[in-house]
Amino acid sequence: MSELDTLKAELLPLVRSVVKRGTFTLASGKTSNVYFDAREVTLNARGAYQTARVILAMLREEKVDAIGGLTLGADPIAGAVAAVSAQAGRPIHGFIVRKEAKAHGMGKVVEGPALPAGARVVVVDDVVTSGGSELLSPPPATLMMISTAAITAAPPPASASSSVRDGPTCCGVFVGAFTRGVRLPIAG
């Protein structure tokens, strides 16, 4: 068993424990009879640490400058990965993308350390169902998009630019029934 598989196996019981059954409306507007409450994993002290270790193992062969994504799903993941990466001697900075610019202070849309032009970033989210919100405008030089759970492997929406459709790889730590991780090409 690889290190990545071992780390995923350690995280899986916690992931399974937060899967809810019922009728739920997803961010996409679709309904589902299963809901994965990822924040119960990524805001759990042990879950945050293990999620960060899994993501760092997924990124082992990549040069990454920063990790982050849309607030709220990406926030605990980016923070955990930044902290654990520094502890491991391979610091990866975190960033958070606001839904709209602040009306006060610096008026930023992206929070976090300034990144140089061409910085290689990984976009994360807690759960991806259709990929619509994450894929509409990834930052330039986006290396990869990772979610704690990818529920479906839908292609990007027609409204997404060709650079998105032909862009970075999308990975789910756990896919579908939360039993395995799969690299899913974004391009259709």
C-alpha positions in Angstrom: 0.0 0.0 0.0 1.4 3.4 -0.9 1.8 6.2 1.6 -1.1 8.1 -0.1 -3.3 5.0 0.2 -2.4 4.6 3.9 -3.1 8.3 4.6 -6.5 8.0 2.9 -7.3 4.9 4.8 -6.6 6.7 8.1 -8.9 9.6 7.1 -11.7 7.4 5.6 -13.5 6.5 8.9 -14.0 10.2 9.8 -15.1 11.0 6.2 -17.7 8.2 6.3 -19.0 9.3 9.7 -20.1 12.7 8.3 -22.1 11.3 5.4 -25.8 12.1 5.9 -28.8 10.5 4.2 -32.0 12.3 3.4 -33.1 14.9 0.8 -30.6 17.8 0.4 -30.4 20.7 -2.1 -26.9 21.2 -3.3 -25.1 24.5 -4.3 -25.8 23.6 -7.9 -29.6 23.6 -7.1 -29.8 19.8 -7.7 -31.1 17.5 -5.0 -29.3 14.6 -3.6 -30.1 11.8 -1.2 -26.6 11.9 0.3 -24.8 14.9 1.8 -21.2 14.9 2.8 -20.7 17.6 5.5 -17.0 18.2 4.7 -16.6 20.9 7.3 -17.1 18.3 10.0 -13.9 16.8 8.7 -11.8 19.8 7.7 -12.6 21.7 11.0 -12.0 18.7 13.2 -8.5 19.0 14.6 -7.5 15.4 13.5 -9.4 15.6 10.3 -7.7 18.9 9.2 -4.3 17.4 10.0 -5.0 14.2 8.1 -6.6 16.0 5.1 -3.5 18.2 4.9 -1.2 15.2 4.9 -3.3 13.5 2.2 -3.2 16.6 0.0 0.6 17.1 0.6 1.1 13.4 -0.5 -0.9 14.1 -3.6 1.3 17.1 -4.3 4.6 15.4 -3.5 6.0 15.5 -7.1 4.6 19.0 -7.8 6.2 22.5 -7.3 3.4 24.4 -5.6 3.6 28.0 -4.3 0.2 28.4 -2.8 -3.1 26.5 -2.1 -6.5 28.0 -1.6 -9.9 28.6 -3.1 -13.3 30.1 -2.6 -14.3 30.9 1.0 -15.8 28.9 3.0 -15.0 25.4 1.8 -11.4 26.1 1.0 -10.5 28.1 4.2 -9.8 25.2 6.6 -8.1 23.1 4.0 -5.8 25.9 2.9 -4.9 26.8 6.5 -4.2 23.2 7.4 -2.1 22.5 4.3 -0.1 25.7 4.9 0.6 24.8 8.5 1.5 21.1 8.0 3.6 22.0 4.9 5.7 24.4 7.0 6.1 21.8 9.7 7.3 19.3 7.0 9.9 21.8 5.7 8.1 22.5 2.4 6.0 25.6 3.0 3.0 26.2 0.7 1.2 29.5 1.4 -2.5 29.7 1.7 -5.0 32.0 0.1 -8.7 32.6 0.2 -10.9 34.0 -2.5 -13.8 36.1 -1.4 -17.1 36.0 -3.3 -16.8 39.8 -3.7 -14.3 42.5 -2.8 -14.4 43.9 0.7 -16.0 47.3 1.0 -13.4 48.4 3.6 -9.7 48.1 4.3 -7.7 47.1 1.2 -10.8 46.0 -0.7 -9.2 42.7 -1.7 -10.9 39.7 -3.3 -7.9 37.4 -2.7 -6.6 37.3 0.9 -3.2 35.9 1.8 0.5 36.5 1.1 1.2 38.3 -2.2 2.2 35.8 -4.8 4.6 36.5 -7.7 3.3 36.5 -11.3 3.2 32.9 -12.5 3.0 31.4 -9.1 1.8 27.8 -9.3 -1.3 27.3 -7.2 -3.6 24.5 -6.3 -7.3 25.3 -6.0 -9.1 23.4 -3.2 -12.7 23.1 -2.0 -14.4 20.8 0.5 -16.8 19.2 -1.9 -17.2 19.4 -5.7 -20.5 18.3 -7.2 -20.5 19.7 -10.7 -17.3 21.8 -10.5 -19.1 24.9 -11.7 -18.1 27.4 -9.0 -14.4 26.2 -8.9 -13.9 26.0 -12.6 -15.3 29.3 -13.9 -12.1 31.3 -13.4 -9.2 29.5 -11.8 -6.1 31.7 -11.2 -3.5 31.8 -13.9 -0.9 29.0 -13.6 -3.3 26.8 -11.7 -1.6 23.5 -11.4 -4.4 21.3 -10.0 -7.8 21.5 -8.4 -8.4 19.2 -5.4 -11.6 18.6 -3.4 -12.0 16.5 -0.2 -14.8 14.7 -2.0 -15.7 14.8 -5.7 -19.3 13.6 -5.9 -19.6 13.6 -9.6 -17.1 13.8 -12.4 -19.0 16.2 -14.7 -17.2 18.2 -17.3 -16.9 22.0 -16.8 -19.9 24.0 -17.7 -20.3 25.4 -21.2 -19.8 28.9 -19.8 -16.3 28.0 -18.7 -13.5 29.4 -20.8 -11.4 27.1 -23.1 -8.4 27.6 -20.8 -10.5 26.0 -18.0 -11.8 23.1 -20.1 -8.2 22.4 -21.2 -6.6 23.4 -17.9 -5.6 21.8 -14.7 -6.3 18.3 -13.4 -9.2 17.8 -11.0 -8.6 15.4 -8.2 -10.9 14.2 -5.4 -9.4 12.8 -2.3 -12.5 10.6 -2.1 -14.8 10.1 -5.1 -18.4 8.9 -5.3 -19.0 6.5 -2.5 -15.9 7.9 -0.6 -13.9 4.7 -1.1 -11.0 5.7 -3.4 -9.3 8.7 -4.9 -9.1 9.2 -8.6 -7.5 11.8 -10.9 -10.2 13.1 -13.2 -9.1 15.0 -16.3 -11.2 18.2 -16.6 -11.1 18.2 -20.4 -14.1 16.3 -21.8 
